[in-house]
């Protein structure tokens, strides 16, 4: 199997588009969303988008959310897709979904977690890497080191080494995992 290709590093001035492919934004999340956007803007990014639609508990009907995803994916000025929140509903977008073809030079970052994982997996089937990382409504609550890792990865393709003590209190618990 081919390795996933990384989109080009982001740079201040790049346009990032907010999408809401899952659950509708709750009234209690508006402040957190704005704080998440502010973190990207403070780094010099232009952040645009539409995230206030609602169709039941979802951020729009399946066709509306699918259309939003397709439009920003094909927008030549958009360099990354920032998911507003997770929740439930993005798997529904994958029914009858094909990522629109794109020139390898036009790969975009897709950043999110929780329900967004299905979209990240689908994108990986096109050999394009995304980031399983904070959605906008959780970004401001992340510890500084976590935000710095996110920005280091999308801006420089570099990840600082993780340090810490495992659940085994520092003892080798026979982990079969390999460091990548």
N, C-alpha and C positions, 0 to 999 in steps of 0.2 A: 504494500500500500504506500502511496505517496505521502510525504509529510505535508502538513498544512503550511501554507505560505503566510507570512506576516504582512499585514498592510504596512505601508511606509510609515515611519515615525510621524507623529503629530507635531505641529509647530504652532507657536503663538500666531494668531490671525486666522487659523483654520476655522472653518465652520463645522460645528457639531449640531446634529439635529436630535431633538428630544422626540422619542416615540413612546406610545403607550400600547404595547401589543397584548397586554394582559388585563388585569383588573383596573377598574376605574379608580381615579384618585379620590381618596376619602378627604373630607373637609379637614380632618386633623393632620393631613399630610402636606397641605399646601406650603406651610412654612418650611418644612424639611426639604421639600422639592426646591424651593427658592434658595435655600442654603446650599444644597448640592450644586445647583446651577452656578451660584456665586463662587464656589471653589474652582470651577472650570474657567469662569470669566476672570478671576483673579490671576490666572495663569496666561491670560491674553487670548482666550478663545472666544469666538462669536458663537453664542448658543441660541438656537431658534427652535421653534416647534409648537405643536398643538397637542395638549395633553388633557384637556378638560371635557372631552366627550364622555357620554355615559349611555349605556344600553344595558339596563339591569345592573348587575354587579360588574360588568365588563366596560372597558374604555371604548365602547362603540361596538357595532355589529361586527360579525366576523369579516364581512366584505369590506367594511370601513377600515378596520384595523389592518387587513391584508393590503388594501389599497395604500394606506399610509406607509406601511413597510416597503412596498414596491416603489412608491414615489421617492422616498428618501434614499433608498438603495440606488436608484437610477439618477438622482440629482448629482450632476457633475461637480457642484460646488460643496457638497456635503462630504466631509472626510471621516465622520464617525457617527454612529447611532448610539445615543445615550438613552437607556430605558428608564422611564419615569419610576416604575415600580414593578414588582413581580405580582404574585397572587395566583391567579388561575386564568387560563384562556389562550395562551400562546400556542399550545398544542393544536388547538382548533384551526389555527392559521395554516398549519402544515397540510391540511386536507387539500388536495389538488394544487399544492404549492410547488413551484420551481423557482429557485433564485434566478432572477433575470441575469443573462450573461453579462459579464463585465470584462473590460480589458484588465489584464493583470496589474497595470499601472494605476488602476482606479479602485483597487481593493479598499474597503472601508473597515473601520473598527466597529464591532458590535460589542457593547459592554452591558452586562447585567448578570443576575443570578436568580435563583429560585425558579420560577416558572419560565424564565428566559432560557434556561438550560436547554430546552427542546429546540429553540432557534439556534443556539450555539452549536448543538450537535448537528442540526440540519446544515448549517453553514460549513461545518467541518467536512461534511460529505462532498463539498465543492472544493476541498483542499484549501480553505481559507480559515485562518485562525481568528478567534474572537477572544474576549476576556470574560472569564467567569469571575466577576468582581462586583463592587457595590452599584446598586441602582441609585438614581438621584435622590430618592427619599431616604436612603440610608447613608449616603456618602459623608455628610457632615458629622454623623455620629461615629464614624470610623476613627480609630486611633490615628494619630499623625503618621506613624510608621506605615500603616496600611495604605493611606492615601499616597504617601511618598512612593511606595512600591508600585502602585497603579500608574502614577505619572512617569516613573522611571521606565516602566515597561512600554507604555504607549508612545513616549517621547524619545526614548533612547534604545529601546530593545535590550535593556539591561535590568537585571533583578539583583538587588543586594542579597547576600546570603542570609537565610533565616537562622536565628539563634533562639534557643530556649531549652527548657527542660521538658522531656516527654512525660507521659502519664505514668511511666514506670519509675519516676523519681530519679532518673539518670541512669538506671540500670538497663542493660541490654535485654529487652523483652523478647528477643527472637524475631524481630520484625523482618518480614520478607520483602519489604518495599525497597525500591532502588531510588536513589537520588537522581533527578533529571537535571 
